Amino acid sequence: MIANSTSTSRRTRFASATALLAAVAAGSTLAAPAVSAAPATPNLVLTKAEFPAGSGDFRTGVPRPSKLGADQPTPACTAAIERVNRASAGTQGFSASARNGYSLMVSSVISPVQTAVWRDATRACGGPAAELPVPGDLARFNPVVLTYRSGERVQAIEGVADVAGRTVDVYVGGLSETPANTDRFWQVFRAQIKKVEATR
């Protein structure tokens, strides 16, 4: 998960998120998590009924990490990206996706936890860890929240937070040139965090 203040870097990460969406539809296999990690099991991701009312085209699958990169990164940014890529290669998890109006929503639960290495990378590459104000009830999770833009339009929003020894990753993108729905993003992110937290 890489962001910085340039639109080019946002496009680079947006392409990586698109690869994840394709993997949700097709499924894939990943390495097993470390023994000490809390397992990410299929029952932890949102069901169709737990996505916003009226959602359809529900699918489940296994997220596949893709190699991240950035255009003209600094040495610190390059090193941070490589740490994310190494960490992502050893993850295990499950995802669910759905559509609602012009929103494409993907919610994943992965293990072992990843948020710290992603937060370090966003900062090393010149961006803040949270690009949107985090609601008070979610602030204790200290999430990474990224926006992917095309000019002034927010194409997608992605949030990552560590919960109960696992990482929750929620992505909401706008379809057909429609801006990402911020309220819908927070609704899905909150629902997935609460579901995983309930396993404590």
Buried (B, 14 or more C-beta within 10 A) or exposed (E): BBBBEBEEBBBBBBEBBBEBBEBBEEBEEBEEBEEEBBBBBEEBBBEEEBBBEEBEEBBBBBBBBBEBBBEEBEEBBBEBBBBBBEBBEBBBBBBBBBBBBBBBBBBBBBBBBBBBBBBBBBBBBBBBBBBBEBEEEBEEBBBBBBBBBBEEEBBBBBBBBBBBBBBBBBBBBBEEEEBBBEEBBBBBBBBBBBBBBEBE
